[in-house]
Amino acid sequence: MTIVSWQWPLVLSIPLIRVLAPGWYLFLTVLTLGLPLWIACAPLLITASIVTPDQHHYLQLADLCLLIAAFTLPDGGDNAGHHIPVVTLVKFDPELDVESPIAKALITIGLLAVLGYIVSLAAIWISVNGVW
């Protein structure tokens, strides 16, 4: 079993997580047959196919960051608040006010998770190419 086969359950769980916060991202994902999902997850799958065993910790960090981002990044629409999946799990109402400190904290965590995802994938690519 390769490390790529471990990534498929993660990639397939991302849209299930994002269903918890209905908005434009979900609408565009359904409308384009998953194009935003593949844009977000394709680098992970490509990187997983070239990773060596001593770089698995970078890949696991990328997995964790992608899950955190899926749970904490908002999905908006034509309404006044943010729709955040983790809030749906906690209080069954995904909408938070734009000025809410909880919404701001979750968005910050989500953006840091996206940054961590990009940096961990970049670290794998740099180490595979022999720079490190």
DSSP file (Angstrom, degrees, kcal/mol; ACC not computed):
  #  RESIDUE AA STRUCTURE BP1 BP2  ACC     N-H-->O    O-->H-N    N-H-->O    O-->H-N    TCO  KAPPA ALPHA  PHI   PSI    X-CA   Y-CA   Z-CA
    1    1 A M              0   0    0      0, 0.0     2,-0.1     0, 0.0     0, 0.0   0.000 360.0 360.0 360.0 128.3    0.0    0.0    0.0
    2    2 A T     >  -     0   0    0      1,-0.1     4,-0.6     0, 0.0     3,-0.5  -0.449 360.0-110.3 -92.7 168.0    1.4    3.3   -1.0
    3    3 A I  H >> S+     0   0    0      1,-0.2     4,-0.6    45,-0.2     3,-0.5   0.757 114.4  66.4 -68.1 -24.1    1.1    6.6    0.7
    4    4 A V  H >> S+     0   0    0      1,-0.2     3,-1.2    44,-0.2     4,-0.9   0.889  94.0  57.7 -65.2 -37.8   -1.1    7.9   -2.2
    5    5 A S  H 34 S+     0   0    0     -3,-0.5    -1,-0.2     1,-0.3    -2,-0.2   0.758 101.0  57.7 -65.9 -22.1   -3.8    5.4   -1.2
    6    6 A W  H <X S+     0   0    0     -4,-0.6     4,-0.6    -3,-0.5    -1,-0.3   0.717 100.7  58.5 -76.2 -20.5   -3.9    7.0    2.2
    7    7 A Q  H <X S+     0   0    0     -3,-1.2     4,-2.6    -4,-0.6     5,-0.2   0.761  88.3  72.4 -82.2 -25.4   -4.7   10.3    0.7
    8    8 A W  H  X S+     0   0    0     -4,-0.9     4,-2.6     1,-0.2     5,-0.2   0.905  94.3  51.1 -62.5 -44.1   -7.9    9.3   -1.1
    9    9 A P  H  > S+     0   0    0      0, 0.0     4,-1.3     0, 0.0    -1,-0.2   0.901 112.9  48.6 -59.2 -36.5  -10.1    9.1    2.0
   10   10 A L  H  X S+     0   0    0     -4,-0.6     4,-1.3     2,-0.2     3,-0.3   0.946 111.9  47.4 -64.5 -48.4   -8.9   12.5    3.0
   11   11 A V  H  < S+     0   0    0     -4,-2.6     3,-0.2     1,-0.2    -1,-0.2   0.879 114.1  47.7 -62.7 -38.2   -9.6   14.0   -0.5
   12   12 A L  H  X S+     0   0    0     -4,-2.6     4,-0.6     1,-0.2    -1,-0.2   0.713 108.4  55.3 -77.4 -19.8  -13.1   12.4   -0.5
   13   13 A S  H  X S+     0   0    0     -4,-1.3     4,-2.2    -3,-0.3    -1,-0.2   0.723  90.3  75.4 -83.5 -20.7  -13.9   13.6    3.0
   14   14 A I  H  X S+     0   0    0     -4,-1.3     4,-2.4    -3,-0.2     5,-0.2   0.928  96.2  45.9 -59.2 -47.8  -13.2   17.3    2.2
   15   15 A P  H  > S+     0   0    0      0, 0.0     4,-1.3     0, 0.0    -1,-0.2   0.865 110.6  54.9 -65.8 -30.4  -16.5   17.8    0.2
   16   16 A L  H  < S+     0   0    0     -4,-0.6     4,-0.4     2,-0.2    -2,-0.2   0.883 110.2  46.3 -66.2 -36.8  -18.4   16.0    3.0
   17   17 A I  H >< S+     0   0    0     -4,-2.2     3,-1.4     1,-0.2    -1,-0.2   0.912 110.4  52.6 -68.3 -42.3  -17.0   18.4    5.5
   18   18 A R  H >< S+     0   0    0     -4,-2.4     3,-1.4     1,-0.3    -1,-0.2   0.707  93.9  71.3 -70.8 -18.9  -17.7   21.4    3.2
   19   19 A V  T 3< S+     0   0    0     -4,-1.3    -1,-0.3     1,-0.3    -2,-0.2   0.774  85.0  70.7 -64.5 -24.4  -21.4   20.3    2.9
   20   20 A L  T <  S+     0   0    0     -3,-1.4    -1,-0.3    -4,-0.4    -2,-0.2   0.684 101.3  45.2 -66.6 -16.8  -21.8   21.4    6.5
   21   21 A A  S <  S-     0   0    0     -3,-1.4     5,-0.3    -4,-0.2    -1,-0.3  -0.749  83.9-156.9-128.3  85.0  -21.4   25.0    5.4
   22   22 A P        +     0   0    0      0, 0.0     2,-0.3     0, 0.0    53,-0.1  -0.376  39.9 107.9 -67.2 136.4  -23.6   25.7    2.4
   23   23 A G  S  > S-     0   0    0     -2,-0.1     4,-2.2    54,-0.1    54,-0.2  -0.916  81.1 -48.6-176.1-159.7  -22.5   28.6    0.3
   24   24 A W  H  > S+     0   0    0     52,-3.1     4,-3.0    -2,-0.3     5,-0.2   0.849 125.8  56.8 -67.9 -35.0  -20.9   29.6   -3.0
   25   25 A Y  H  > S+     0   0    0     51,-0.3     4,-2.1     2,-0.2    -1,-0.2   0.935 111.0  44.2 -62.1 -44.6  -17.9   27.2   -2.7
   26   26 A L  H  > S+     0   0    0     -5,-0.3     4,-2.3     2,-0.2     5,-0.2   0.917 113.6  51.0 -64.4 -43.2  -20.3   24.3   -2.4
   27   27 A F  H  X S+     0   0    0     -4,-2.2     4,-2.7     1,-0.2    -2,-0.2   0.926 112.3  45.9 -60.5 -45.7  -22.4   25.5   -5.2
   28   28 A L  H  X S+     0   0    0     -4,-3.0     4,-2.4     2,-0.2     7,-0.3   0.854 110.3  54.4 -66.9 -34.4  -19.4   26.0   -7.5
   29   29 A T  H  <>S+     0   0    0     -4,-2.1     5,-3.4    -5,-0.2     6,-0.3   0.926 113.7  41.0 -64.6 -43.8  -18.1   22.5   -6.6
   30   30 A V  H ><5S+     0   0    0     -4,-2.3     3,-1.0     3,-0.2    -2,-0.2   0.917 115.9  50.5 -68.8 -43.2  -21.4   20.9   -7.5
   31   31 A L  H 3<5S+     0   0    0     -4,-2.7    -2,-0.2     1,-0.2    -1,-0.2   0.871 117.0  38.8 -64.4 -38.8  -21.8   23.0  -10.6
   32   32 A T  T 3<5S-     0   0    0     -4,-2.4     3,-0.3    -5,-0.2    -1,-0.2   0.223 114.7-110.7 -99.2  14.5  -18.3   22.3  -12.0
   33   33 A L  T < 5S-     0   0    0     -3,-1.0    -3,-0.2     1,-0.2    -4,-0.1   0.864  80.8 -42.2  59.6  39.4  -18.3   18.7  -10.9
   34   34 A G  S  ><S+     0   0    0     -5,-3.4     4,-2.3    -6,-0.3     5,-0.2   0.633  89.9 142.7  90.8  15.8  -15.7   19.2   -8.2
   35   35 A L  H  > S+     0   0    0     -6,-0.3     4,-2.3    -7,-0.3     5,-0.2   0.913  74.1  49.2 -58.6 -46.9  -13.2   21.5   -9.9
   36   36 A P  H  > S+     0   0    0      0, 0.0     4,-1.9     0, 0.0    -1,-0.2   0.881 111.0  52.7 -60.9 -34.5  -12.4   23.6   -6.8
   37   37 A L  H  > S+     0   0    0      2,-0.2     4,-2.4     1,-0.2     5,-0.2   0.932 110.8  45.4 -63.5 -45.6  -11.9   20.3   -4.8
   38   38 A W  H  X S+     0   0    0     -4,-2.3     4,-2.2     1,-0.2    -1,-0.2   0.842 110.0  54.5 -69.8 -32.1   -9.4   19.0   -7.4
   39   39 A I  H  < S+     0   0    0     -4,-2.3    -1,-0.2    -5,-0.2    -2,-0.2   0.901 114.6  41.3 -65.4 -38.9   -7.6   22.4   -7.6
   40   40 A A  H  < S+     0   0    0     -4,-1.9     4,-0.3    -5,-0.2    -2,-0.2   0.849 125.1  33.9 -75.9 -34.6   -7.1   22.3   -3.8
   41   41 A C  H  X S+     0   0    0     -4,-2.4     4,-2.0    -5,-0.2     3,-0.3   0.641  94.5  82.4-102.0 -15.8   -6.2   18.5   -3.5
   42   42 A A  H  X S+     0   0    0     -4,-2.2     4,-2.6     1,-0.2     5,-0.3   0.900  90.9  53.1 -59.0 -42.5   -4.3   17.8   -6.7
   43   43 A P  H  > S+     0   0    0      0, 0.0     4,-2.4     0, 0.0    -1,-0.2   0.881 108.6  51.9 -60.3 -34.2   -1.0   19.1   -5.3
   44   44 A L  H  > S+     0   0    0     -3,-0.3     4,-2.3    -4,-0.3    -2,-0.2   0.924 111.7  45.0 -65.9 -44.3   -1.4   16.8   -2.3
   45   45 A L  H  X S+     0   0    0     -4,-2.0     4,-1.1     2,-0.2    -1,-0.2   0.888 114.7  47.9 -68.6 -38.9   -2.0   13.7   -4.5
   46   46 A I  H  X S+     0   0    0     -4,-2.6     4,-0.7    -5,-0.2     3,-0.4   0.923 113.7  47.4 -66.6 -43.4    0.9   14.6   -6.8
   47   47 A T  H >X S+     0   0    0     -4,-2.4     4,-1.0    -5,-0.3     3,-1.0   0.881 107.2  57.1 -65.0 -38.2    3.2   15.2   -3.9
   48   48 A A  H 3< S+     0   0    0     -4,-2.3   -44,-0.2     1,-0.3    -1,-0.2   0.795 102.1  56.8 -64.3 -26.8    2.1   12.0   -2.2
   49   49 A S  H 3< S+     0   0    0     -4,-1.1    -1,-0.3    -3,-0.4    -2,-0.2   0.709 114.5  36.4 -78.1 -18.0    3.2   10.1   -5.3
   50   50 A I  H << S+     0   0    0     -3,-1.0    -2,-0.2    -4,-0.7    -1,-0.2   0.465  89.1 116.8-110.1  -3.0    6.7   11.4   -5.1
   51   51 A V     <  -     0   0    0     -4,-1.0   -48,-0.1    -5,-0.1     5,-0.1  -0.347  54.1-142.1 -71.6 145.8    7.3   11.5   -1.4
   52   52 A T    >   -     0   0    0      1,-0.1     3,-2.3    -2,-0.1     4,-0.2  -0.664  29.7-102.9 -99.8 162.0   10.0    9.3    0.2
   53   53 A P  G >  S+     0   0    0      0, 0.0     3,-1.1     0, 0.0     4,-0.2   0.800 120.2  58.4 -58.0 -29.9    9.5    7.6    3.6
   54   54 A D  G 3  S+     0   0    0      1,-0.2     3,-0.1     2,-0.1     4,-0.1   0.538 105.4  52.0 -78.0  -2.6   11.7   10.1    5.4
   55   55 A Q  G X> S+     0   0    0     -3,-2.3     4,-1.4     1,-0.1     3,-0.8   0.247  74.2 105.1-111.5  10.5    9.4   12.9    4.2
   56   56 A H  H <> S+     0   0    0     -3,-1.1     4,-2.6     1,-0.2     5,-0.2   0.818  72.7  62.9 -62.6 -30.3    6.1   11.4    5.4
   57   57 A H  H 3> S+     0   0    0      1,-0.2     4,-1.8     2,-0.2    -1,-0.2   0.866 101.7  51.0 -65.4 -33.4    5.9   13.8    8.3
   58   58 A Y  H <> S+     0   0    0     -3,-0.8     4,-2.1     2,-0.2    -1,-0.2   0.908 111.3  48.4 -65.4 -40.9    5.7   16.7    5.9
   59   59 A L  H  X S+     0   0    0     -4,-1.4     4,-2.3     2,-0.2    -2,-0.2   0.883 109.9  50.8 -67.9 -38.1    2.8   14.9    4.1
   60   60 A Q  H  X S+     0   0    0     -4,-2.6     4,-2.4     2,-0.2    -1,-0.2   0.868 109.1  52.1 -66.9 -35.1    1.0   14.2    7.4
   61   61 A L  H  X S+     0   0    0     -4,-1.8     4,-2.6    -5,-0.2    -2,-0.2   0.905 108.6  50.5 -64.7 -41.1    1.4   17.9    8.3
   62   62 A A  H  X S+     0   0    0     -4,-2.1     4,-2.3     2,-0.2    -2,-0.2   0.907 110.1  50.7 -62.8 -41.2   -0.2   18.8    4.9
   63   63 A D  H  X S+     0   0    0     -4,-2.3     4,-2.1     2,-0.2    -2,-0.2   0.936 111.7  46.8 -60.3 -47.0   -3.1   16.4    5.6
   64   64 A L  H  X S+     0   0    0     -4,-2.4     4,-2.5     1,-0.2    -2,-0.2   0.912 112.2  49.7 -62.8 -43.8   -3.7   17.9    9.0
   65   65 A C  H  X S+     0   0    0     -4,-2.6     4,-2.5     1,-0.2    -1,-0.2   0.885 109.7  51.8 -64.0 -38.2   -3.6   21.5    7.6
   66   66 A L  H  X S+     0   0    0     -4,-2.3     4,-2.2     2,-0.2    -1,-0.2   0.900 111.0  47.5 -66.3 -39.9   -6.0   20.6    4.8
   67   67 A L  H  X S+     0   0    0     -4,-2.1     4,-2.0     2,-0.2    -2,-0.2   0.919 112.2  49.2 -65.6 -43.4   -8.5   19.1    7.3
   68   68 A I  H  X S+     0   0    0     -4,-2.5     4,-1.8     1,-0.2     5,-0.2   0.915 112.0  49.3 -62.2 -42.1   -8.2   22.1    9.6
   69   69 A A  H  X S+     0   0    0     -4,-2.5     4,-2.3     1,-0.2    -1,-0.2   0.900 109.1  52.3 -64.5 -40.2   -8.7   24.4    6.7
   70   70 A A  H  < S+     0   0    0     -4,-2.2    -1,-0.2     1,-0.2    -2,-0.2   0.875 114.5  42.7 -63.7 -36.3  -11.8   22.5    5.5
   71   71 A F  H  < S+     0   0    0     -4,-2.0    15,-2.1    -5,-0.1    16,-0.3   0.778 124.0  33.0 -80.0 -26.6  -13.3   22.7    9.0
   72   72 A T  H  < S+     0   0    0     -4,-1.8    38,-0.3    -5,-0.2    -2,-0.2   0.660  88.6  95.6-111.7 -18.0  -12.5   26.3    9.7
   73   73 A L  S  < S-     0   0    0     -4,-2.3    34,-0.1    -5,-0.2     2,-0.1  -0.578  73.1-122.3 -77.3 137.3  -12.6   28.4    6.5
   74   74 A P        -     0   0    0      0, 0.0     2,-0.5     0, 0.0    10,-0.2  -0.340  13.0-150.9 -78.2 158.1  -16.0   30.1    5.9
   75   75 A D  B     -A   83   0A   0      8,-2.7     8,-0.8   -53,-0.1     2,-0.1  -0.991  22.9-166.3-125.3 121.0  -18.3   29.6    2.9
   76   76 A G        +     0   0    0     -2,-0.5   -52,-3.1     6,-0.2   -51,-0.3  -0.429  16.2 165.5-105.2 177.0  -20.3   32.6    2.2
   77   77 A G        -     0   0    0      4,-0.4    -1,-0.1     2,-0.3   -54,-0.1  -0.611  63.3 -46.6-156.0-142.6  -23.3   33.5    0.1
   78   78 A D  S    S+     0   0    0     -2,-0.2     2,-0.2     2,-0.0   -55,-0.0   0.170 104.5  96.2 -93.5  18.3  -25.8   36.3   -0.2
   79   79 A N  S    S-     0   0    0      2,-0.2    -2,-0.3     1,-0.0     0, 0.0  -0.477  84.0-110.1-104.1 177.3  -26.3   36.4    3.5
   80   80 A A  S    S+     0   0    0     -2,-0.2    18,-0.5    -4,-0.1     2,-0.2   0.630  88.6  52.0 -85.3 -14.4  -24.8   38.6    6.2
   81   81 A G  E    S- B   0  97A   0     16,-0.2    -4,-0.4    17,-0.1     2,-0.4  -0.492  82.6 -94.7-118.0-176.5  -22.7   36.1    8.0
   82   82 A H  E     - B   0  96A   0     14,-2.8    14,-2.6    -2,-0.2     2,-0.6  -0.783  24.6-143.9 -97.4 142.4  -20.0   33.4    7.6
   83   83 A H  E     -AB  75  95A   0     -8,-0.8    -8,-2.7    -2,-0.4    12,-0.2  -0.945  23.8-179.8-105.2 115.3  -20.9   29.8    7.2
   84   84 A I    >>  -     0   0    0     10,-1.8     4,-1.4    -2,-0.6     3,-0.7  -0.969  25.7-143.0-121.4 125.3  -18.2   27.7    9.0
   85   85 A P  H 3> S+     0   0    0      0, 0.0     4,-1.7     0, 0.0     3,-0.2   0.858  99.1  53.8 -57.7 -40.5  -18.4   23.8    9.1
   86   86 A V  H 3> S+     0   0    0    -15,-2.1     4,-1.4     1,-0.2     5,-0.1   0.830 105.5  54.9 -67.0 -29.1  -17.1   23.4   12.6
   87   87 A V  H <> S+     0   0    0     -3,-0.7     4,-3.1   -16,-0.3     6,-0.6   0.864 103.8  55.5 -69.6 -35.2  -19.7   25.8   13.9
   88   88 A T  H  X S+     0   0    0     -4,-1.4     4,-1.7     1,-0.2    -2,-0.2   0.901 107.2  49.7 -61.8 -40.4  -22.4   23.6   12.3
   89   89 A L  H  < S+     0   0    0     -4,-1.7    -1,-0.2     2,-0.2    -2,-0.2   0.840 117.4  40.8 -66.8 -32.3  -21.1   20.6   14.2
   90   90 A V  H  < S+     0   0    0     -4,-1.4    -2,-0.2    -5,-0.2    -1,-0.2   0.921 136.3   8.5 -84.8 -46.8  -21.2   22.5   17.5
   91   91 A K  H  < S-     0   0    0     -4,-3.1    -3,-0.2     2,-0.1    -2,-0.2   0.333  89.1-123.2-123.8   8.8  -24.4   24.5   17.4
   92   92 A F  S  < S+     0   0    0     -4,-1.7    -4,-0.2    -5,-0.4    -3,-0.1   0.624  87.5  93.9  60.7  16.3  -26.2   23.2   14.2
   93   93 A D        -     0   0    0     -6,-0.6    -2,-0.1     1,-0.1    -1,-0.1  -0.915  58.2-164.9-135.9 108.5  -26.4   26.7   12.8
   94   94 A P        +     0   0    0      0, 0.0   -10,-1.8     0, 0.0     2,-0.5   0.610  56.9  99.0 -75.0  -9.4  -23.5   27.4   10.4
   95   95 A E  E     +B   83   0A   0    -12,-0.2     2,-0.4    -8,-0.1   -12,-0.2  -0.654  44.6 176.3 -90.6 128.7  -24.0   31.2   10.3
   96   96 A L  E     -B   82   0A   0    -14,-2.6   -14,-2.8    -2,-0.5     2,-0.0  -0.938  37.6-101.0-120.5 147.6  -21.8   33.5   12.4
   97   97 A D  E >   -B   81   0A   0     -2,-0.4     3,-1.5   -16,-0.2     6,-0.2  -0.345  28.9-122.0 -64.3 146.5  -21.9   37.3   12.3
   98   98 A V  T 3  S+     0   0    0    -18,-0.5    -1,-0.1     1,-0.3   -17,-0.1   0.845 112.7  47.9 -60.3 -35.4  -19.1   38.9   10.4
   99   99 A E  T 3  S+     0   0    0      4,-0.1    -1,-0.3     5,-0.0    -2,-0.1   0.391  82.7 124.1 -88.6   3.3  -17.9   40.9   13.5
  100  100 A S    <>  -     0   0    0     -3,-1.5     4,-2.2     1,-0.1     5,-0.2  -0.424  60.0-142.1 -66.4 133.9  -18.0   37.8   15.8
  101  101 A P  H  > S+     0   0    0      0, 0.0     4,-2.2     0, 0.0     5,-0.2   0.822 103.1  55.5 -66.7 -28.8  -14.7   37.2   17.5
  102  102 A I  H  > S+     0   0    0      2,-0.2     4,-2.6     1,-0.2     5,-0.2   0.924 107.8  48.1 -67.6 -43.3  -15.2   33.5   17.1
  103  103 A A  H  > S+     0   0    0     -6,-0.2     4,-2.4     1,-0.2     5,-0.2   0.918 112.2  49.2 -62.4 -43.3  -15.6   33.9   13.4
  104  104 A K  H  X S+     0   0    0     -4,-2.2     4,-2.1     2,-0.2    -1,-0.2   0.900 112.4  48.2 -63.7 -40.0  -12.5   36.0   13.1
  105  105 A A  H  X S+     0   0    0     -4,-2.2     4,-2.5     2,-0.2    -2,-0.2   0.915 112.7  47.8 -66.3 -43.2  -10.5   33.4   15.2
  106  106 A L  H  X S+     0   0    0     -4,-2.6     4,-2.5     1,-0.2    -2,-0.2   0.887 111.6  50.3 -66.6 -38.0  -11.7   30.5   13.1
  107  107 A I  H  X S+     0   0    0     -4,-2.4     4,-2.5    -5,-0.2    -1,-0.2   0.906 110.6  49.8 -65.6 -40.5  -10.9   32.4    9.8
  108  108 A T  H  X S+     0   0    0     -4,-2.1     4,-2.3     2,-0.2    -2,-0.2   0.920 111.5  48.4 -62.7 -44.3   -7.4   33.2   11.1
  109  109 A I  H  X S+     0   0    0     -4,-2.5     4,-2.0     1,-0.2    -2,-0.2   0.913 112.3  50.0 -61.6 -42.5   -6.9   29.5   12.1
  110  110 A G  H  X S+     0   0    0     -4,-2.5     4,-2.1   -38,-0.3    -2,-0.2   0.899 110.6  48.3 -63.5 -41.7   -8.1   28.5    8.6
  111  111 A L  H  X S+     0   0    0     -4,-2.5     4,-2.2     2,-0.2    -1,-0.2   0.883 111.2  50.2 -67.6 -37.4   -5.9   30.9    6.8
  112  112 A L  H  X S+     0   0    0     -4,-2.3     4,-2.6     2,-0.2    -1,-0.2   0.863 109.0  53.2 -66.4 -34.5   -2.9   29.7    8.9
  113  113 A A  H  X S+     0   0    0     -4,-2.0     4,-2.3     2,-0.2    -2,-0.2   0.893 108.0  49.8 -66.7 -39.4   -3.8   26.1    8.0
  114  114 A V  H  X S+     0   0    0     -4,-2.1     4,-2.4     2,-0.2    -2,-0.2   0.916 111.6  49.0 -63.2 -42.4   -3.8   27.0    4.3
  115  115 A L  H  X S+     0   0    0     -4,-2.2     4,-2.6     1,-0.2    -2,-0.2   0.917 111.3  49.4 -62.5 -42.8   -0.4   28.6    4.7
  116  116 A G  H  X S+     0   0    0     -4,-2.6     4,-2.5     2,-0.2    -2,-0.2   0.876 109.4  52.7 -62.7 -37.8    0.8   25.5    6.5
  117  117 A Y  H  X S+     0   0    0     -4,-2.3     4,-2.0     2,-0.2    -2,-0.2   0.932 112.4  44.1 -61.6 -47.7   -0.6   23.3    3.7
  118  118 A I  H  X S+     0   0    0     -4,-2.4     4,-2.3     1,-0.2    -2,-0.2   0.915 115.0  48.2 -66.2 -43.1    1.3   25.3    1.1
  119  119 A V  H  X S+     0   0    0     -4,-2.6     4,-2.4     2,-0.2    -2,-0.2   0.898 111.2  49.7 -66.5 -40.4    4.5   25.4    3.1
  120  120 A S  H  X S+     0   0    0     -4,-2.5     4,-1.7     2,-0.2    -1,-0.2   0.895 112.6  47.1 -68.6 -37.8    4.5   21.7    3.9
  121  121 A L  H  X S+     0   0    0     -4,-2.0     4,-2.3    -5,-0.2    -1,-0.2   0.897 112.5  50.2 -67.1 -38.4    4.0   20.8    0.2
  122  122 A A  H  X S+     0   0    0     -4,-2.3     4,-2.6     1,-0.2    -2,-0.2   0.883 107.4  54.4 -65.3 -37.2    6.7   23.2   -0.8
  123  123 A A  H  X S+     0   0    0     -4,-2.4     4,-2.3     2,-0.2    -1,-0.2   0.887 108.8  48.8 -64.2 -38.0    9.0   21.6    1.8
  124  124 A I  H  X S+     0   0    0     -4,-1.7     4,-2.4     2,-0.2     5,-0.2   0.944 112.0  47.9 -65.3 -46.8    8.4   18.2    0.2
  125  125 A W  H  X S+     0   0    0     -4,-2.3     4,-1.7     1,-0.2    -2,-0.2   0.894 113.3  48.0 -62.9 -39.4    9.1   19.5   -3.3
  126  126 A I  H  <>S+     0   0    0     -4,-2.6     5,-2.0     1,-0.2     6,-0.6   0.920 113.8  46.3 -67.3 -42.4   12.2   21.3   -2.2
  127  127 A S  H ><5S+     0   0    0     -4,-2.3     3,-0.7     1,-0.2    -2,-0.2   0.826 110.5  53.2 -71.8 -29.8   13.6   18.2   -0.4
  128  128 A V  H 3<5S+     0   0    0     -4,-2.4    -1,-0.2     1,-0.2    -2,-0.2   0.872 106.9  52.8 -69.3 -36.2   12.7   15.9   -3.2
  129  129 A N  T 3<5S-     0   0    0     -4,-1.7    -1,-0.2    -5,-0.2    -2,-0.2   0.441 118.6-112.5 -81.4   1.1   14.6   18.0   -5.6
  130  130 A G  T < 5S+     0   0    0     -3,-0.7    -3,-0.2    -4,-0.2    -2,-0.1   0.598  81.9 122.6  85.8  11.4   17.7   17.9   -3.4
  131  131 A V      <       0   0    0     -5,-2.0    -4,-0.2     1,-0.2    -5,-0.1   0.868 360.0 360.0 -73.1 -34.9   17.8   21.5   -2.3
  132  132 A W              0   0    0     -6,-0.6    -1,-0.2    -9,-0.1    -5,-0.1   0.414 360.0 360.0 -98.5 360.0   17.6   20.4    1.4
